[in-house]
Amino acid sequence: MCDCPLIVTGIASPHAVVIDQERLRLYIADSALAKIFWYQLLILPDKTLITDGRQHVAVQGMAVRNIALDLQGNLWLSGTSCPVPPIVPIDAIWKQPIPVIDGALATGLPIEPLPQYTNGLTKSVPSPLVLDAFNIFYGNDMEGATVGSVIKASQMAPSGSSMVGMANNAMTTYSIAVTPTALFYGSDNAIYGVLKTKAGADCGSTGDMCQTITDLVKKPTAMLWDGDGSIYVADAGAGAIYSFASASVSPHALDKIIDAGEVWGLDVLRFSEDRAGSLRGAVPSLILAVISSFAAIGIAP
């Protein structure tokens, strides 16, 4: 396992990270600077992963809680705008289209993202979010037992009628991961799983409709599916990154990947033969984690 810094300057309080696999871009949400930065990733012949050293701004003036990408490379985020008074801040799930991000690269002037689901629709405070081909899945920062621990909403037609509760057994949801068949979400001292076909938010009187995957975590602040057979979990409470099998929503054992304290964001960079050549097989993927005040990388087994 390699654990070495990728970015150590130019960021103050990174809180979430996501990788655009197609464009080899690394996005980092900085809560202190109220911006989302992105960096161009480069793979050197000796298998070293670096950036090109230039910091770009994808979104500014936004107190961001979490970020995600859709299949087209558009950036989605949960957070609150930070306008100049007397303009009223807006709390919402936002979308920053990739053409706008590319346009800002040319002009140097980032454009404000578009609110998709405002708190007038959500009646809550969305925090973690993840997307599949058609839907957004988001977890609520508070009052999950009342407004829904996890909600499914349409990417294409933002409206109250397109929002469907998936679970209601956790007051606070810190992280979410989605596979083609299942949804996993992390709360205090537990990770749960439900099938994507589940109807309604009710977890049942005994909670058996929202399966406990493990209760051996403390504060699972980041989680992702690797696109194959594993879920990776960053547990800021325990100071470690774990993995478990993603094939079912039944209890699973945790495998420790690496000790890592204060992890708030997590994503995986997957190599392909076309992009990395001889790296395929030798280095199948890299875990990128936001740890405290810098971005670090670790080689996944």
C-alpha positions in Angstrom: 0.0 0.0 0.0 1.4 3.4 -1.0 0.2 6.4 0.9 1.6 9.7 -0.3 0.3 13.3 -0.8 -1.1 14.4 -4.2 -2.0 18.0 -3.3 -0.6 19.8 -0.3 -1.1 23.5 -1.1 -3.8 25.8 -2.4 -6.6 24.2 -0.3 -7.7 25.0 3.2 -10.4 22.6 4.3 -11.2 20.0 1.6 -14.4 18.1 2.4 -15.3 16.0 -0.6 -13.6 14.5 -3.7 -14.7 13.0 -7.0 -12.8 11.8 -10.1 -13.9 12.3 -13.7 -12.6 9.1 -15.2 -13.1 10.1 -18.8 -11.3 13.4 -18.5 -8.8 12.5 -15.7 -10.0 15.4 -13.6 -9.9 15.5 -9.8 -12.6 17.7 -8.2 -12.2 18.8 -4.6 -14.8 20.8 -2.6 -13.2 23.2 -0.1 -15.6 24.2 2.6 -13.4 27.0 4.0 -12.8 28.7 0.7 -16.4 28.1 -0.5 -15.1 26.7 -3.9 -14.9 23.5 -5.9 -11.4 23.2 -7.5 -10.4 20.8 -10.2 -7.0 19.5 -11.2 -5.8 17.6 -14.3 -4.4 14.2 -13.4 -1.4 12.8 -15.2 0.0 9.2 -15.1 3.8 9.1 -15.5 5.6 6.2 -17.2 6.9 5.0 -13.8 3.3 4.6 -12.6 3.3 7.8 -10.5 0.1 9.8 -10.4 0.5 13.6 -10.3 -1.4 16.7 -11.3 -0.3 19.2 -13.9 0.2 21.7 -11.1 -2.6 24.1 -12.1 -5.7 24.7 -10.0 -8.9 25.5 -11.7 -12.3 26.7 -10.2 -15.4 24.8 -11.2 -17.7 26.5 -8.6 -17.3 29.4 -6.3 -19.3 31.2 -3.7 -20.9 28.0 -2.4 -20.7 26.3 1.0 -20.5 22.7 -0.4 -21.4 19.7 1.7 -20.8 17.0 -1.0 -20.2 16.5 -4.7 -20.9 13.8 -7.4 -20.7 13.4 -11.1 -23.2 12.0 -13.6 -22.3 9.8 -16.6 -21.9 12.9 -18.8 -19.4 14.5 -16.5 -21.7 17.2 -15.1 -20.9 18.1 -11.6 -23.6 17.9 -8.9 -23.3 19.3 -5.4 -25.3 19.8 -2.2 -24.8 23.0 -0.4 -25.8 26.6 0.2 -25.0 29.6 -1.9 -23.0 32.5 -0.4 -24.3 35.6 -2.1 -23.5 39.2 -1.2 -26.2 40.6 1.2 -29.1 41.4 0.9 -29.4 38.5 -1.6 -30.9 35.5 0.3 -28.8 32.3 0.3 -30.3 29.2 -1.4 -29.8 25.7 0.0 -30.2 23.1 -2.7 -28.9 20.3 -4.8 -27.1 22.1 -7.6 -25.9 21.1 -11.1 -22.8 22.6 -12.9 -22.8 21.3 -16.5 -19.5 20.2 -18.0 -19.7 22.8 -20.8 -19.9 25.5 -18.2 -16.8 24.1 -16.4 -14.9 23.9 -19.7 -16.0 27.5 -20.6 -14.7 28.8 -17.3 -11.4 27.2 -18.2 -11.2 29.5 -21.2 -12.5 32.7 -19.6 -11.3 32.3 -16.1 -14.7 33.3 -14.8 -16.7 30.5 -13.1 -20.5 30.7 -13.5 -22.9 30.0 -10.7 -24.4 26.5 -10.9 -28.1 25.8 -11.4 -30.3 24.9 -8.4 -32.2 21.6 -9.1 -33.8 20.6 -5.8 -34.1 23.6 -3.4 -35.0 23.1 0.2 -38.5 24.2 -0.8 -38.8 20.9 -2.5 -36.6 18.7 -0.3 -37.9 20.2 3.1 -34.6 19.0 4.4 -30.8 19.4 4.3 -29.3 17.1 1.6 -25.7 16.2 2.2 -24.1 13.0 0.7 -25.2 12.3 -2.9 -24.5 9.8 -5.6 -26.0 9.3 -9.1 -26.8 6.4 -11.4 -27.9 6.7 -15.1 -31.2 8.3 -14.2 -31.5 9.2 -10.6 -29.9 11.1 -7.7 -29.7 9.4 -4.3 -29.1 11.8 -1.4 -28.9 11.4 2.3 -30.2 14.0 4.8 -27.9 15.8 7.2 -30.5 15.8 10.0 -34.1 14.6 10.9 -33.7 11.5 8.7 -36.3 9.6 10.6 -38.8 12.3 9.7 -37.9 13.6 6.2 -36.1 10.4 5.0 -32.6 9.1 5.7 -32.1 8.4 1.9 -34.2 9.9 -0.9 -34.3 9.0 -4.7 -35.0 11.9 -7.1 -35.0 12.2 -10.9 -32.0 13.9 -12.6 -34.2 15.0 -15.6 -37.4 16.4 -14.0 -36.8 18.1 -10.7 -40.1 18.2 -8.8 -41.5 17.1 -5.5 -43.4 14.3 -7.2 -40.2 12.7 -8.5 -38.8 12.3 -4.9 -39.2 8.9 -3.3 -38.0 7.9 0.2 -35.7 4.8 0.3 -35.1 4.6 4.1 -36.0 6.3 7.4 -34.0 4.6 10.1 -31.0 7.0 10.5 -31.2 10.5 11.8 -28.0 11.6 10.0 -26.6 10.0 6.8 -22.9 10.7 6.2 -22.3 8.7 3.0 -24.0 6.8 0.2 -22.8 4.3 -2.5 -24.9 2.9 -5.3 -24.5 -0.3 -7.4 -26.7 -1.5 -10.3 -29.0 -3.3 -7.8 -28.4 -1.8 -4.3 -28.0 1.3 -2.2 -25.6 1.5 0.8 -25.6 4.3 3.3 -23.6 5.1 6.4 -24.8 6.6 9.7 -23.5 6.7 13.2 -22.1 3.3 14.2 -23.6 1.4 11.2 -23.8 0.9 7.5 -27.1 -0.1 6.0 -28.2 -1.5 2.6 -31.5 -1.6 0.7 -32.4 -2.8 -2.8 -33.0 -0.1 -5.4 -36.3 -1.7 -6.1 -37.5 -1.1 -2.5 -40.8 0.7 -2.3 -41.1 3.5 0.2 -39.0 4.8 3.1 -40.4 2.5 5.8 -37.7 0.2 7.3 -40.3 -1.9 9.2 -41.1 -2.0 12.9 -37.9 -4.1 13.5 -35.8 -2.4 10.8 -35.5 -5.6 8.8 -36.4 -3.8 5.5 -33.1 -1.8 5.8 -30.5 -4.4 6.4 -27.5 -3.7 8.7 -24.4 -4.4 6.7 -22.1 -3.8 9.6 -22.2 -2.1 13.0 -18.4 -2.1 13.4 -18.0 1.4 12.1 -18.1 4.7 14.0 -18.6 7.6 11.5 -18.5 6.4 7.9 -18.0 9.8 6.2 -17.3 8.6 2.7 -18.3 5.5 0.7 -18.2 4.4 -2.9 -18.7 1.4 -5.2 -15.5 0.4 -7.2 -17.5 -0.6 -10.3 -16.8 -4.2 -9.6 -17.5 -6.2 -6.4 -16.5 -4.0 -3.5 -17.6 -1.0 -1.5 -14.9 1.2 0.0 -15.7 3.0 3.3 -13.8 5.9 4.9 -14.5 5.8 8.7 -13.4 9.1 10.1 -14.4 7.9 13.6 -12.2 4.9 13.5 -9.4 6.4 11.4 -9.4 3.8 8.7 -10.5 2.9 5.2 -12.3 -0.4 4.8 -13.9 -2.5 2.0 -16.7 -5.0 1.9 -18.5 -7.1 -0.7 -21.2 -5.3 -2.7 -23.0 -8.4 -4.1 -25.8 -8.3 -1.6 -27.5 -6.3 1.2 -26.7 -8.8 3.9 -24.2 -8.5 6.7 -20.6 -8.4 5.6 -17.2 -8.5 7.2 -15.0 -5.4 6.8 -11.5 -5.7 5.4 -9.1 -2.9 6.5 -7.4 -1.2 3.5 -5.3 1.4 5.4 -5.2 3.4 8.6 -6.2 7.0 7.7 -7.5 9.6 10.1 -10.0 12.4 9.4 -11.0 11.1 6.0 -13.9 13.2 4.5 -13.9 12.3 0.8 -13.1 9.1 -1.2 -13.0 8.0 -4.8 -11.3 5.4 -7.0 -9.3 6.0 -10.2 -9.6 3.0 -12.4 -6.9 2.3 -15.0 -7.6 0.9 -18.5 -5.3 -0.6 -21.1 -5.9 2.2 -23.5 -5.1 4.9 -21.0 -2.4 3.3 -18.8 -1.0 0.6 -21.1 1.3 -1.6 -19.1 -0.3 -0.4 -15.8 -3.2 -2.7 -16.3 -3.0 -5.7 -14.0 0.0 -4.2 -12.2 -1.9 -1.3 -10.7 -5.7 -1.9 -11.1 -6.8 1.2 -9.3 -5.9 4.0 -6.9 -7.9 5.2 -3.9 -7.9 9.0 -3.6 -8.9 10.3 -0.2 -9.3 13.8 1.3 -7.4 13.4 4.6 -7.5 16.4 7.0 -6.1 19.3 4.9 -4.6 17.6 1.8 -5.4 15.0 -0.8 -3.6 11.7 -0.5 -3.5 8.6 -2.7 -3.2 4.9 -1.9 -2.9 1.9 -4.1 -5.9 -0.4 -3.8 -5.2 -4.1 -3.7 
